[in-house]
Amino acid sequence: MTSVLLFAGSVRRGAFSRRLAAAAGLAVARYGGKPTMIDLADYEAPLYNADIEDSDGIPQGVLDFRRLVATHDALCLATPEYNGGMTPILLNMFCWASRPSPTDDFGAVFQGKPVALMASSPGRLGGVRVIPRLRDAVCELGMVPVPGFASVGNAAQAFSENGDLGDEQLAQGLNGLVQRLVNRAG
């Protein structure tokens, strides 16, 4: 069974990107995968600074996150866009988790990892401007994005009571993306 780690690039309560990641988790299960949904707020990481790394090592929260990435077959990322770019918390976690750790033997945890990219926004563009920047970042880390992406605009009204996307076209797009991810990782 393909294991997929899902998380949002936002830790805000009620974040639309968290709801999108959860909807993708439902799709992972529908396609025979095993979803694991996490919240980056549970993996404490100070703002990356090489002096902190030199004096204190890699924070335990980052080591825990690295372990999850290493032990899953694929990743599914949902993020809002901040001024057209990635959120600071997501970029910071990438900076920390990409550092080689002398206390684990996971190596380059992102290398070769299939990843599905998603964005959400309360506006009508659905966070689409962050996707190329996110794709560049994950590729630099060695991840392999599956073709396409999911973008959900007007996100405050986009989700049904059961957590799926209410719009059939958006739901089909998300399902296709997740199916490609599960197939690629499986």
C-alpha positions, 0 to 999 in steps of 0.5 A, spaced: 500 500 500 502 506 497 503 511 503 502 518 502 504 524 507 500 530 506 501 537 509 499 544 508 504 550 508 499 554 513 498 553 520 493 557 521 486 555 524 481 553 519 486 554 513 484 552 506 490 549 504 489 544 510 482 543 508 485 541 501 490 537 504 485 533 507 480 532 501 487 529 498 487 524 503 480 522 502 482 521 495 489 517 497 484 512 501 479 512 495 485 510 490 488 504 495 493 509 498 494 510 506 494 517 507 498 520 513 495 527 515 500 532 519 500 539 521 507 543 520 505 546 527 507 540 530 514 540 528 517 546 531 523 549 527 526 556 529 527 560 523 533 556 519 540 559 521 546 555 520 549 558 527 543 555 531 545 548 527 552 549 529 551 550 536 544 546 537 544 541 532 537 540 528 531 541 532 527 534 534 521 537 530 525 537 524 528 530 525 521 527 526 519 531 520 525 528 516 523 521 519 516 521 516 518 524 509 523 518 509 518 513 511 513 515 506 512 513 499 510 520 496 508 527 499 502 531 497 503 539 499 497 544 499 499 551 500 496 558 500 500 563 496 504 569 500 505 575 495 505 570 489 510 565 493 511 560 498 509 561 506 515 562 510 513 556 515 514 551 508 520 554 506 523 554 513 521 546 514 524 545 507 531 549 509 531 545 515 529 538 513 534 538 507 540 539 512 544 532 513 543 530 520 548 526 523 543 523 528 539 519 523 541 515 517 535 517 512 540 521 508 537 526 503 530 525 505 526 528 499 531 525 493 526 522 488 520 523 492 514 523 488 510 529 490 503 532 488 502 540 488 496 544 490 494 551 492 488 554 495 486 561 496 480 565 498 480 569 491 478 566 485 485 565 482 486 559 487 493 560 489 495 558 482 501 563 482 505 559 487 505 553 483 511 554 479 515 557 485 513 551 489 515 546 483 522 549 482 523 549 490 521 541 490 525 540 484 531 543 487 530 539 493 530 532 489 523 531 489 519 529 482 512 532 481 507 528 478 504 532 472 499 537 473 497 541 480 490 542 483 488 549 485 482 551 489 479 558 488 474 561 492 476 556 497 471 558 503 465 555 499 469 550 495 468 544 500 462 540 502 460 538 509 464 531 508 471 534 506 471 533 499 471 539 494 463 541 492 465 542 485 465 536 480 470 539 476 475 541 481 474 534 485 475 531 478 482 535 478 484 533 485 482 526 484 486 525 477 492 528 481 492 524 487 491 518 482 497 520 478 501 520 485 499 514 488 500 510 481 507 513 480 509 512 488 506 505 488 
